[in-house]
Amino acid sequence: MFRRLIVSDGELVRAQPGHYIHHAAAMQSELLNRLGDVLREVAQREIAPRFRQLAPSDVIGKPSAEDPTDLVTAADRAAEAELTLRLPELVPGSSVVGEEAVAADASVLERLRGKAPVWVVDPLDGTRNFAAGHGPFGTMVVLVEQGVLLASGIYFTEGDRMFLAERGLGAYFNRERITAPAPASPSDVLAGTVYVRYMPEELALPLTTRAAGHHHVPGVVCAAHEYTEVALGRKDYVNYYRLLPWDHAPGALIVREAGGVARHPDGREYHVFDEREHTLLSPNEATWQRARAELFG
């Protein structure tokens, strides 16, 4: 059973099974404060100085059958290495599942199915943008215990922008609580983004046909950006298909705690073990219901 992580004498410990400890909802918890500090320090040390300073040898191909043009940079690897050392200090007994560690050894992903809490890490989301010398790109982490998303953070070195969320306690942008925006007027055309890469043609074609009636906002190949845009109410929806946990679990918690929705069209909530299926994000329930009806019928 889920047990909330709490602070006692400066150390993070677990409450008794089945008991929930509620912090003041208007303020970030100590866990989020410390998580934000780690994200900022690591990104500012390992990512920011390498932006537009990468040598050719700092950009390495990471081809796979699904994505033969995938790549990784020295910044990805350095940031993940430091996060792997520092995140377990925040929650004793926790371990790390990093995107690059899984690329090197797929069995690392099995840690997510254990009983101990796990930090899922995308050290540099938007790697292609970063390597090309432009944004957006960000660092994303989420704490998961037995499939439950507990706490997450997304940090952008550009603009020093920090998003943090904790299960049941809200989402924050630069320490200010995020609240769900009012639904769009029924007369307004929805504005959103549909990612069809990795999506079978028989699923992509009807979706893009229905989305053609909306205001299309071009994708930027950076889930960190897309999830935080939805959380802030700047997009009515984003639809994804391929669901790598480090790309989606951090943002899903932030969207939910901001009052939004991360759900499959059939009504099931996004889960960290989901792999490939339509997943629709919206900043509030009413907008999600409308987007779902207009995109999926």
N, C-alpha and C positions, 0 to 999 in steps of 0.2 A: 504494500500500500504506500502511496506517496507520502513522504514526510518532508515538511517544509524545512529548508535550511535556515538557521537563525544565528544570531551573534550572541555569544556569551563570553564575557571577559576578554573580548577582542579576538576570539577564535570562533570560526564557523563550526557549528555542531548541528545534529539533527534533533528535531523534536521527537517525542514518542510516536510510534506508529499510530496513524489515524487522528493525531491532534494537529491542528493548524494554529500557527502563531501569526497574528496579523500585525504588521507594522503600520505606522501612520501613512495613510494613502497619499498624502500631499507631498511626501518627501521620498527621495530615493533611499533604499535600504543601504546598510553598510556594505553588503555584498555587491550591490550595483556600483557604489562609490569606488570600491577597490577594483572591481572589474574594469570600470572606465579608466582608472589610473593605469592599469596594466596595458590595456589596448592602446591608449594614447602614447605611453612611453615606448612600447615596442614599435608601433608604426612610425613614430617620429624618429626613432633611431635607425630602423632597418629599411623602411620604405621611402620616406620623404627624401633622404639624401641621395637615393638612387634614381629618383624621377628625372628623366631626360639626361641621365648620366650613365646609362648602361653601356658597357662595352659589348662588342659582338659576342664575346664568350659568355656574357651574362644572360643571354637569351638562348634557351635550350629547347629543342623540339621534344614533345612528349606525345608522339603519335599513338593512336589506338585505332582499332577497326572502326569504331563509331565516329571518331574525330581525328583523322590523319593529320590535321594542321594544328592540333593542340600544342601549347607550349607552356613553359615555366621559366621564371627568371630567378636571378640570384636573390632578388628581394623577397619573392615567395618563400624560398627555402630558408633564408635567414630569419624572416619573421616567424615562420612556423617553428623553427628550432627553438627560438626564445620563448614563444608562447607555450610550447610543450614543456619547458622547464618551469615557467612561472604560474600557469593556470592551476596546476594541482596544489599549489601553496594556498590558494583561496578556499579550497574545499578538501580537507584531508581525506585521503582514500580515493580521490578521483583520478582518472586517467585521461588521456587525450587521443582522439581520432582526428588526425589531420589529413587534409586532401592529398598532400604530397606523400605522406606516409602510406596512405592507402594505394597511391599510384605505384609505390615501390613494393608494397606487400599487401595484397588484397585482404589477407586474413586479419589485418588490424581492424577492419570494419566490424568484426565479430564482437569487439568489446562493447558495442552498443547493445548487444543482446544479453549482457551480463546484469548482475544486480547492483553493481557499484555505479555511482554517478560518473558520467563521461562528458568531457568538453569536446564538442565537434567544432573543428576549426577550418575556416577558409582564410588563409593568411593574406591573400591578395585577390579579391574578387574583381573581375575586370582586367585580368592579366594582359589580354590583347591590347586593351586601351592603354594600359600603363606602358607596355613595350613600345607602342606607337607614339608615346609622348603626349597623350592627352587623357582626360578623364571621361567618364567617372570611373573610379575604382575605390575599393574600401576593404577593410578588414572585418570579418564576421566570425563570431563565436556563439555557441549556445550550450548551456548545461542541460544534460538529459539524464534522467534516472528512470530505468525500466520503461522507456518509451515516452515519458512525460517531459515536456519542455518546461524547465524551471526558471532559467534566467538567460538573457541574451544581450549581446551588444553588437552594434555596427558603427565603425568609426571611419570617417573620411579625413585624410590628412589635408586635402584641399578644403580650406575654409574651417578647419579644426571643428568638424561637426560630429557630435556624439549622440547616438541613439541607444537607449538602454530599456530593458523591460524585465519584469519579474512576474511570474505566474500569480494572478489574482491581485497584484499590487500596482498595475498600470504600466504605461510606457512614457518615456521621457526623451525630449530633444533638448540637449544642452541644459539639463536639469529642470526644464519646464515640463509639467505634465501635459501630455498630448490628449486632446479630447476629440471624439468623433465629430466630423463636420455634418451639417444638415444634409439630407438627401437632395440630389438635384431635382429641379422642377420637372414634372412629367413632360413639359413642353421642350425641355432642353435635350439636345442630342448628347448621348453618352460619349465620353472621350476615354480611349483606352488603347492598350497594346496587346497584340496576340503574337506569341512566339510559336512559330510552326517548325522551326528547325528540330530535328529528331522526331517529328510527328509523322505518322503514316499518312500518305496522301488521302486515303479515304476518310480520315478524320480532319485533316487540314483544309480540304476543299470546302466542305459545307460550313466550317467555322469562319473561314475568311470571307466567304460569300455573305454570311449574315453580318459579319463585322464591317462590311463595306458601307453599311448605312450609318456608321458611327464616325465620329471624328477620330481619325487614326493618328496616334502619337507614336512616332518611330521608336523602336527599341534601341537600347544603347549597350546591349550585351553586358549588363552588370546587374545582377539580382539585388545587390546591396542598394543600388539606386532605385530600382523598381519597387521594392518592398517599402522603402522609406517614403517614396513619393505617394504610394497608396496610404500609408499610415498618416501622412499629413493632409490627405484629401486632395492632392494635386492631380490625381488620376481617378477616374471612376472605376476602372478595372484593369487588371493585367491577367492574362491567361498563359499558363505554362503547361508543359507536358512531361519533359524529363525532370525527375525530382531527386537529384543528388542531395544527400542530407545537408552537406555544408553550404549548398546554394540556397536552400529553402527553409530549413528549420529555424535559423536565427531570425530571419525576417518574419516568418509566420507568427512567432510569439509576439514580436513588436506590433504587427498589424492587429492581432487579436486584443492585446492589452491596450491598444489605442482606440478600441471600440469597433474595429473592422472585422473582416471575415477572410479566412483562408480555407476554402472548402471545395470539394468536388461537386460537379453539377448534380449528382444524385443525392446530395445533402450530407454526405459523410465528411467529417472534418479531416483536413490534411493531417497525416501522421508521419513521423520521422522515418518509418520503414517503407513508406510508399515509394514506388519506383517510376512507373510510366503510366500516367493517366491525366486527363484534363484537370487542372487545378486553377480555380478562379479566385482572385483576390479583389476585394472592394473595401472602401473605407467605412462602410456601415451596412447594416443588414438590409435596409430598403434598397440601396443601390445594388447590392449583391443579387437580391431577388430579381430586380429589373434586368440587370446584365445577364443573369442566367437565363431568363425567359427570352430575351432578345437574341442571345447567342446560341442557345441550345434548344429552344422551343419547349 
